């Protein structure tokens, strides 16, 4: 996946955060950290790098000024759309020799692993 994201200049963690922001616009850094199971410090670094790249916009929360809400910028939406297509293409290549039945088994297995208590 790293190679698929390289032309967009994104890392896999950055792509993941941008994907979450597309699903949860206006999330805070702490909310993103909880969603992604990363530490707030790690999320802060990822968010700062995305802001530096112009992929996101940060603004103070309307009621809680210390909290920053984060959204994709217009450029972020465009880069994310291109990146998703590149990732889909890479996934298709990885699954080329996998039967639909085996793919379903692997996906169910991954969901079960994700639900395991930490």
CORURMO-V345368 format. One record per residue. N is the residue number from 1. PSI is psi in whole degrees, -180 to 180 (999 if undefined). D_CENTER is the distance of its C-alpha to the mean C-alpha in whole Angstrom. Layout:
n | psi | d_center
N | PSI | D_CENTER
N | PSI | D_CENTER
This chain:
n | psi | d_center
1 | -33 | 12
2 | -41 | 13
3 | -35 | 16
4 | -32 | 14
5 | -16 | 12
6 | -44 | 15
7 | -29 | 16
8 | -9 | 14
9 | 22 | 14
10 | 151 | 10
11 | 166 | 10
12 | -43 | 7
13 | -39 | 6
14 | -43 | 6
15 | -43 | 4
16 | -44 | 2
17 | -42 | 3
18 | -37 | 4
19 | -41 | 4
20 | -40 | 5
21 | -32 | 7
22 | -35 | 8
23 | -31 | 9
24 | 66 | 11
25 | 140 | 12
26 | 9 | 14
27 | 155 | 13
28 | 168 | 14
29 | -40 | 13
30 | -41 | 15
31 | -42 | 13
32 | -40 | 9
33 | -45 | 11
34 | -44 | 13
35 | -36 | 10
36 | -1 | 8
37 | 35 | 12
38 | 162 | 12
39 | 153 | 15
40 | -35 | 15
41 | -44 | 16
42 | -44 | 13
43 | -38 | 11
44 | -41 | 14
45 | -44 | 14
46 | -46 | 10
47 | -42 | 11
48 | -42 | 14
49 | -39 | 13
50 | -37 | 11
51 | -42 | 14
52 | -35 | 17
53 | -7 | 15
54 | 18 | 16
55 | -21 | 12
56 | 163 | 12
57 | 139 | 15
58 | 141 | 16
59 | 156 | 20
60 | 145 | 22
61 | 143 | 22
62 | -36 | 25
63 | -31 | 26
64 | 89 | 25
65 | -27 | 25
66 | -22 | 24
67 | 133 | 20
68 | 131 | 18
69 | 145 | 16
70 | 136 | 13
71 | 156 | 12
72 | 140 | 11
73 | 173 | 14
74 | -44 | 16
75 | -38 | 15
76 | -42 | 12
77 | -42 | 12
78 | -46 | 14
79 | -40 | 12
80 | -42 | 9
81 | -45 | 12
82 | -40 | 14
83 | -40 | 11
84 | -40 | 10
85 | -42 | 14
86 | -40 | 14
87 | -41 | 12
88 | -42 | 14
89 | -43 | 17
90 | -42 | 16
91 | -41 | 16
92 | -40 | 19
93 | -40 | 21
94 | -32 | 20
95 | 3 | 21
96 | -37 | 24
97 | 13 | 27
98 | 131 | 25
99 | 155 | 27
100 | -35 | 26
101 | -46 | 27
102 | -38 | 26
103 | -43 | 22
104 | -40 | 23
105 | -46 | 24
106 | -42 | 21
107 | -42 | 19
108 | -42 | 21
109 | -44 | 21
110 | -39 | 18
111 | -42 | 17
112 | -41 | 21
113 | -42 | 19
114 | -26 | 16
115 | -6 | 19
116 | 140 | 21
117 | 145 | 22
118 | 999 | 21
